[in-house]
Amino acid sequence: MLRIYIHDEVPVTSFVLEGKLVGPWVKELEKHWESALAASPSRMMLVDLADVSFIDAEGRALLARMRQKGVRLLSTGVLINAIVAEIDAEQRKDSAQCSFNQE
């Protein structure tokens, strides 16, 4: 189970998650994120993962897509910090490759 709290306040839209980001809950988060993005495409967004205990492969893929679109990921705990660190490292690597290919 996953609880999603959305705090839509200027200048940041925050998604505060509690529980496990798995299965159907990944689609639910994606739906809320896409709605927020459509309503305010230039607004900064944050996903607070402090109370998330597990993320499956599909959840990780969604967080990676969100991070790629500029969403900030806030995490605590060894497991979730490691997942966020991997996502950030992959994004930096992809950004560096894009910059290198454009030169």
C-alpha positions in Angstrom: 0.0 0.0 0.0 1.1 3.5 -0.7 -0.3 6.8 0.5 0.3 9.9 -1.7 -0.1 13.3 -0.2 0.1 16.2 -2.7 1.0 19.6 -1.4 0.5 22.0 -4.3 2.0 25.3 -3.0 3.9 27.9 -4.8 6.7 27.5 -5.8 6.8 23.7 -5.3 4.4 20.8 -5.8 5.4 18.1 -3.4 4.4 14.4 -3.5 4.9 12.9 0.0 4.8 9.1 -0.2 4.3 6.6 2.6 4.6 2.9 2.2 5.8 0.8 -0.8 6.1 2.2 -4.3 5.1 -1.0 -6.1 2.6 -2.4 -8.6 -0.5 -0.4 -9.1 0.7 2.4 -6.8 3.4 3.3 -9.4 0.6 4.0 -12.0 -1.2 6.0 -9.3 1.8 8.2 -8.6 2.5 8.6 -12.4 -1.1 9.7 -12.9 -0.9 12.4 -10.2 2.5 13.6 -11.5 1.3 13.9 -15.1 -1.7 15.9 -13.9 0.4 18.2 -11.9 2.8 18.6 -14.8 0.0 19.4 -17.2 -1.4 22.0 -14.8 1.9 23.7 -14.0 4.7 22.6 -16.4 7.2 25.1 -15.1 6.6 24.5 -11.4 9.4 22.8 -9.4 8.4 19.4 -8.1 9.6 17.2 -5.3 9.0 13.6 -4.3 9.5 13.0 -0.6 10.5 9.4 -0.2 11.4 9.6 3.6 8.6 7.2 4.6 8.9 4.8 1.7 10.1 1.3 2.7 10.5 -0.3 -0.7 10.6 0.5 -4.4 10.2 -2.1 -7.1 11.7 -2.0 -10.6 8.6 -0.2 -12.1 8.7 2.4 -9.3 12.4 2.9 -9.8 11.8 3.4 -13.5 9.1 6.0 -12.8 11.3 7.9 -10.4 14.1 7.9 -13.0 11.7 9.4 -15.6 10.5 12.0 -13.1 14.1 12.9 -12.2 15.0 13.2 -15.9 12.2 15.8 -16.1 13.6 17.8 -13.3 11.8 16.4 -10.3 13.8 16.5 -7.1 13.9 13.2 -5.1 14.3 13.5 -1.3 15.2 10.3 0.5 16.3 8.9 3.8 17.4 5.4 4.8 20.0 3.2 3.3 17.9 1.4 0.7 16.0 4.4 -0.7 19.1 6.6 -0.6 21.0 4.0 -2.7 18.2 3.9 -5.3 18.1 7.7 -5.5 21.9 7.8 -5.8 21.8 5.3 -8.7 19.1 7.4 -10.4 21.1 10.6 -10.0 24.3 8.9 -11.2 22.6 7.5 -14.3 21.1 11.0 -15.1 24.6 12.6 -14.7 26.1 10.0 -17.0 23.3 10.5 -19.6 23.7 14.3 -19.4 27.4 14.0 -19.9 27.0 11.8 -22.9 24.5 14.2 -24.4 26.9 17.1 -23.9 29.8 15.1 -25.4 27.7 14.0 -28.4 26.7 17.6 -29.1 30.3 18.9 -29.3 
